[in-house]
Amino acid sequence: MVDRLKGKVALITGGARGQGREMAELFTREGAQAVIAADILDPADTENSTVEFVKLDVTKDDEWKATVDRIVADHGKIDILVNNAGICLYEPILETSNELYDRVLDVDLKSIFFGMREVLPHMIEKQAGSIINVSSIWGLAGVPNSFAYQAAKGAILNISKNVAATHGTDGIRCNSLHPGYILSPMNEHQAPEINEALIAGTVLKRPGIPIETAYAVLFLASDEASYVTGTALVVDGGYLAP
Ligand SMILES: NC(=O)c1ccc[n+]([C@@H]2O[C@H](COP(=O)([O-])OP(=O)(O)OC[C@H]3O[C@@H](n4cnc5c(N)ncnc54)[C@H](O)[C@@H]3O)[C@@H](O)[C@H]2O)c1
């Protein structure tokens, strides 16, 4: 299928690699007017890509302002915001320092506050917009360790519902995405026994791949999801199903 995003301008954070990069490339194939992938990292293999790659540290509100202002100046609007950037640290609560907690919450949660606060006025002006905030299955269920990550990912569920409730009458939809174990650079050095346990816990008995979450985000971003807001879409091979 093509042209599901015809005429749309999309900003995707954490878009240099992994799931965010896959979303960005899929969005361009679906006819978006412009796709801006923002990251602290430089992307690789950009030769055949029409994605616009920009530098953005999502923890810095002044960088958010500059990035959003430039996109609106260049493209006239932002129809779709995907807050995908994130880091995962595994420390349990008793090993979580103040610094570690603040770092994870800054990258995984406060960044989404900054991003939505910057983009929402432009969406309100157009009375249209779709925001997708990437959480995790660990935003819905408990797991040993990863205390700060769970704090952030759980809160993403609620702030997404809050924005959906607050700005629905402005024509803006806001949803959260909850991936399970997806093969990406984030977990490529994860211990094999953890990966095996995650796979064993799915009903499909395999990990996911980035295009599978990208298609879910494409649906939420597109007008096909025009009556879908304030919901949590789980893409986890059935891990949370039993
Ligand atoms: N891979 C999984 O199994 C899995 C499962 C559930 C949720 N997630 C979530 O999916 C999202 C994408 O992760 P991924 O799997 O593609 O891993 P990834 O590590 O490849 O992607 C994360 C991206 O975020 C970027 N990033 C980190 N800090 C940043 C900052 N301060 N400013 C801008 N960009 C920053 C990284 O550079 C990277 O490109 C994350 O929010 C992650 O928590 C991943």
The ligand as a MOL file (V3000), in Angstrom:
LIG
                    3D

  0  0  0     0  0            999 V3000
M  V30 BEGIN CTAB
M  V30 COUNTS 44 48 0 0 0
M  V30 BEGIN ATOM
M  V30 1 N 13.6180 -2.9130 21.3040 0
M  V30 2 C 12.7140 -3.3100 22.1820 0
M  V30 3 O 12.6190 -4.5050 22.4910 0
M  V30 4 C 11.7750 -2.3210 22.8130 0
M  V30 5 C 10.7150 -2.8010 23.5790 0
M  V30 6 C 9.8100 -1.9150 24.1330 0
M  V30 7 C 9.9600 -0.5590 23.9310 0
M  V30 8 N 11.0160 -0.1000 23.1900 0 CHG=1
M  V30 9 C 11.1040 1.3380 22.9860 0
M  V30 10 O 11.1530 1.6010 21.6090 0
M  V30 11 C 11.8020 2.8680 21.3900 0
M  V30 12 C 12.8290 2.7070 20.2680 0
M  V30 13 O 13.8650 1.8550 20.7150 0
M  V30 14 P 14.6680 0.8620 19.7380 0
M  V30 15 O 14.2730 -0.4970 20.0930 0
M  V30 16 O 14.5310 1.3140 18.3360 0 CHG=-1
M  V30 17 O 16.1630 1.0840 20.2770 0
M  V30 18 P 17.3440 2.0390 19.7510 0
M  V30 19 O 18.2780 2.1320 20.9110 0
M  V30 20 O 17.8550 1.5550 18.4640 0
M  V30 21 O 16.6180 3.4360 19.4810 0
M  V30 22 C 16.5260 4.4520 20.4060 0
M  V30 23 C 16.9210 5.7330 19.7220 0
M  V30 24 O 16.7350 6.8160 20.6550 0
M  V30 25 C 17.8280 7.6800 20.4770 0
M  V30 26 N 18.0480 8.5210 21.6570 0
M  V30 27 C 18.4640 8.1490 22.8890 0
M  V30 28 N 18.6250 9.2190 23.6720 0
M  V30 29 C 18.3060 10.3000 22.9280 0
M  V30 30 C 18.2810 11.7020 23.1630 0
M  V30 31 N 18.6450 12.2190 24.3590 0
M  V30 32 N 17.8810 12.5180 22.1700 0
M  V30 33 C 17.5360 12.0150 20.9560 0
M  V30 34 N 17.5390 10.7140 20.6610 0
M  V30 35 C 17.9320 9.8630 21.6390 0
M  V30 36 C 19.0320 6.7610 20.2150 0
M  V30 37 O 20.1190 7.4550 19.6750 0
M  V30 38 C 18.4080 5.7300 19.2850 0
M  V30 39 O 18.5110 6.1130 17.9290 0
M  V30 40 C 12.3850 3.2730 22.7470 0
M  V30 41 O 11.5490 4.2370 23.3610 0
M  V30 42 C 12.3540 1.9850 23.5390 0
M  V30 43 O 12.2870 2.1930 24.9380 0
M  V30 44 C 11.9270 -0.9480 22.6420 0
M  V30 END ATOM
M  V30 BEGIN BOND
M  V30 1 1 1 2
M  V30 2 2 2 3
M  V30 3 1 2 4
M  V30 4 1 4 5
M  V30 5 2 4 44
M  V30 6 2 5 6
M  V30 7 1 6 7
M  V30 8 2 7 8
M  V30 9 1 8 9
M  V30 10 1 8 44
M  V30 11 1 9 10
M  V30 12 1 9 42
M  V30 13 1 10 11
M  V30 14 1 11 12
M  V30 15 1 11 40
M  V30 16 1 12 13
M  V30 17 1 13 14
M  V30 18 2 14 15
M  V30 19 1 14 16
M  V30 20 1 14 17
M  V30 21 1 17 18
M  V30 22 2 18 19
M  V30 23 1 18 20
M  V30 24 1 18 21
M  V30 25 1 21 22
M  V30 26 1 22 23
M  V30 27 1 23 24
M  V30 28 1 23 38
M  V30 29 1 24 25
M  V30 30 1 25 26
M  V30 31 1 25 36
M  V30 32 1 26 27
M  V30 33 1 26 35
M  V30 34 2 27 28
M  V30 35 1 28 29
M  V30 36 1 29 30
M  V30 37 2 29 35
M  V30 38 1 30 31
M  V30 39 2 30 32
M  V30 40 1 32 33
M  V30 41 2 33 34
M  V30 42 1 34 35
M  V30 43 1 36 37
M  V30 44 1 36 38
M  V30 45 1 38 39
M  V30 46 1 40 41
M  V30 47 1 40 42
M  V30 48 1 42 43
M  V30 END BOND
M  V30 END CTAB
M  END
